[in-house]
Amino acid sequence: MSLEVDDDELVTEIEEALTFGSSIQVPNVQEMVRNNPLLVPKRYVRSQEELEKVNHMPHLSYQVPVLDLALLSCGNKEELLKLDVACKEWGFFQIVNHGVQKELLQKMKEATVKFSELPIEEKNKYAMDSNDIQGYGQAYVVSEEQTLDWSDILMLLTHPTRYRKLQFWPKTPDGFKEIIEAYASEIKRVGEELLSSLSLIMGMDKHVLLGLHKESLQEIRHQGGWVPVTPISDALVVNVGDVLEILSNAKYKSIEHRAVTNKNKGRISCALFFCPHDDVEIEPLDHMIDYHNPKLYQKVRFGDYLRQSMKRKMEGKTHIDMARMEDSDMRNNYE
């Protein structure tokens, strides 16, 4: 699972691996702002060519699907159909009636803000090690030349609990550890309910996908442009991940998404990732493959896939190409 602060926070659920990546240390973004709020180092500036390619589509914001988890959990056919459409056409949706208490959501936001406002000397007590990405710093930094994200991250492993590295869990603000635990536990419950619904719309028993898993102002890619996700009060934003895209043979899309900064206000987001067992082998499910839909992805061990993706800089969704089959292999499936 993961927590993200834009200044970012991340928590991931992996069964058998204590480490699954590393990241080159870079300067703290908040400290750069405090020292000189008018200076943005070149490593954080996108090229004019890249900016000119951006196609903003704010008029589609109201079309981002909103689903009712209570209806999904009781097997409502209309809501399950909406989930199917959301995963196929958007890869992103918001959920309401999820049962997470407003008070807990607010506590999580407030505690995260308080941590981000601590002096850098205090936050550096939880700095990432050179061979791991748990702790405070920035992820996916793999070269000295790449353009960096304007954010700082606190990344923590929450489940299974025996693999937590508590030396990276902040002791301040008071009660932060307990709030993270409560929040992660509730979002884990929500994730499990969603996996049950996803199993159903993929034509399986509702427990199948859950068996693979042991224990936000954002913009999303849609039809070649960027669509702002206008957050609904107390709703949770959900996006389809790479595992679901592979299992569904690309019927459901793991789409590119990004956090957007602005000049007026800092942004905090708390993201949690649901991951399979480290040693689970994932590939398209048999009933997702036929003559018209040849197998698009090869079998990969999830832990290996995750570690390889963490060694690459983030460039859209290119990391999923590691699992994609060659054209010749796809043709051979039905020759």
N, C-alpha and C positions, 0 to 999 in steps of 0.2 A: 504494500500500500504506500501511498505517498502524500506528502504535504509539500506545498509549493509556495514560496514567497517571492515576490517580483523583484524583488527580494524573495525568493521561492523556497518551498519546503517539499521534501519528497520522502515517501515511505514506501518500501516495496516488499512484497510477500514472496519469499523464495524458501524452498524447503531445505535444501541440502548444502547451500553454498554460503560461506561466511563473507566472501568477497566476490564481486562480480564486475569490477571495473576500476578504473582510476582516471584521474583528471589532473591536468597540469594546473598548478596554483597560479592564480591571477589576482590583480588588485581588487580590493573590495569596492563595489560600486557606490554604496552609501557614503563611504569615506571620501571618495573622489568628489561627490556632490557637496559634502560638507566643507571640503577644503577649497573647492572652486566650482560653484554651481553653474558657471557659464562655460566651463570647459568640458567638452566631450572628446576623449582621445580617439584617434583615427581608427583604432581597432574595433570601435563600437559603432562606426558610421557605415551605413549601407551605401553602396555605389549608386550614382545617379542612374546608371543603366538598370540596376535592380529595382530602384524605386519607380522607374517609368513603366516597368512591367506589371506593377501592382494594379489590379482591377478591383476597386471597391464597389460593393453591391449592397449598400445599407437598405435599399428598398425591399430586400428579401428577408430582413431580420424577423419580421412578423410571421414568416413561414416556417421558421425553425420548429420542428415538432415538439409538442408538450404532451407528456404521457402521465397517466395516473397509476402509480405503483399499486395502490390498493385494488384497483380494477384488474391489473395484470396478475397480481398475486392470487386472485380468486378465479383466474382463468377466463375472464371476460373476452369473448371472441373478437368483438369489435376493437378492443384495446390491443389485443395480441396482433391483429392485422395492422394497426397503426404502428406497432413496434417493428413489424416486418418491413413496412414501407420506410420508416425512419432509418433503419439499418441499411437498406438497399439504396435509397436515394440521397440520404444525408450523411450517414455514419456518425450522427451527432443528434442529441435530443436533450430536453430538460424533463425532469420528473418532479411531480408534486405528490402530496399525500404519501410521503415516504416514511413518516413516523419518527424522524429525527427531531428531537425537541428544539424549538427555536432558541431556548436558553443555552443549550449546548453549542449550537452553531455560533451564537453570539460570543460565548466564552472562548471558543476556538479562535475566532477573528481577533478578539481583544488581546488574548495571550500572545498570539503571533505578532501582532503589532508591537506589543511591549518588548518582545524579544528583539525585534528588528531595530528598536530604538535604543537598545543597550549600547554602552561604549564598545568600540571595536576590541578593546583589551578583554572584555568579558566574553564577547562572542567568539573570539579566537581561542578560548579555552576548549572549544568544541570543534576546532578546525579539522578538516579532512586529513587523513594520513595520505602519504604519497602513493600507497598501493591500494587505496579503497576510496569509495565515494560516499561512505557514511560520514556524516558530520556537516560542518558549515563550510561553504565555499562556492564552487560553481562546477557543474557537470558538463560532460561532452567536450571538454577542451583537450584536443588531441594534438595540436600543433601550435607553434609560436606565431604563425601567420594568419590563422583563421579569424574571421570577424566574430566578435563575441556578443553574447546577449547582455542587455543592460539590466542585469539582475544578480542577486545573491541567493544562495540556496542552503536550506537546512534539510539534509537527507537522512532519514532514519528507517531502519528495518523494524517493523512492528510485529509481524507474525511470520513464522512461529516464534513465540516469546523466547524460547531457549537460544535463539540466534541474535537476540538483541545485543548491541554493544552500548551498554548503559553509560559508558564514559562520554558518549556523544549526546546524551539526553540532557538538555539544559536544566540546571537547578533553579534558574531564574527566568521569568518571574515565578513567584511562589505558585505551586499547583500546576505548572505547565505540563509536567509529566502525566499527572492524573487526567488532565483535560485531553491530551493527545491520545491516551489509552481509551478514554470513553468515546472520543470522536472516531478513532480508528475502528473500534468495536462496532459502533452503530453503522458506519459506512460499509463495513464488512458484511453486516446483516443485509443491508440494501443490495450490495453486490450479489450476494447469494440468491436473493429473491429474483433479481434480474437474470441471473444465469439460468434459473429454473424456467423463466418465461422464454428465454432465448432457445433453450433446449426444445421447448414445445413448438415454437415457430419453425425450427429446423427439422421437425418431424421425428423427434426422439422422445424418450421418456424424460421427464423433467429433471431427473437426477444425473443425467449423463455428463453434461458440461461441468456441473459442480464436482463431479468425481475427478476432474483434471486439476482442480484447485483445492489445495489442502486447507489448508488453513487460509465567480470566475468571470470577470469581463474578458471575453475571448473573441477571436475571429476564427472562422472556419473556411476551408476551401469548399466551394460549391460551384459547379459549372464554370470552372476556370477563373473565378473571382473570389474575393474575400468578403464574407458576410459577417457583420457584427452579431454576436449573440447577446441580445438584451436580456439581462438576468431578471427572472421572476423572483420576488421576495421569498426567501427561504426555500426556493427550489434547488435541486442539485443538477448540475450539468454533466451529462454522460457522453463519452465518445467510444465508438467501436475500436478495439485494439487490433494489433497485427494477428494475434492468435485466432480471433474470431474470423478475420478475413481469410486466413489460411484454412481453417476448418470448414468454412462455407464455400471454399474454392472461389473466393472473390465475389460471391453473391452479396455479402455484406462488406462495406468499405471502411477500412481504417484510414481516415482522411487526415490530411495535414491541418494542423491548427497552431495558433500562436497567441501569445500574450502581448498586448499592445500597451506601450507606455504613453503617458501624456505629460504635458509641461506643467499641469496644475496640481496634480495629486499623485502620491505614491500608490502603488497597487500591491495588494496582498492576495494571494490565492492559496488554497489548501487542496491539493490533489492527492488522490489515493489510487494506487494501481493494483488490480487483481491479476495475479500471475499463476500459471500452472505449477505443479511440482517441478523441481529443477531437472529431474531426469525423464520427464514425460516427453515422448516423441509425438510431434504434431504434424499432421498432413491433412489434406482435404478428406472429408468423410466420404465413404463409398457412395452413399445415395446422393451426394452433391455432384457426382461425375456421371456424364453420359456422352453420347455421340456429339451432341451440340455443345456440351460444356466439358471439354477435355481437362484433365488434371493440370492445374497451373503451378502448383507448388510441390516440391519434393519433401520427403520426410526429414524433419530436423529435430534434434534434441533441444528442448526449450532453453535449458541452461546455457548451451553453446550459442544459441541464437542471441540470447540476451547479452552475453559477454562480447560477442562479435559486434553487436550494434553499439555497445558502450565504447568501443575502440574507434568508432567513426564519428566525425563531426556531423551535426544534424543538417541534412540537406533535403528538405521536404520529406518524402517517404522512400527515399532511395535505399534505405537499409533493408526494406522488405525484399529487395531484389536478391538478397543473399539466399532466400528460400525459393526463388522463382525457378521453374524448370526451363531448360533450353527449348527452343522451338522444335528441334528435331525429336526431343524426348516426348513432347506433347503429341506430335504426329504419330509416333510409334505406339501410343496408347490404343489407337483405333485402326491401325493398319494390319 
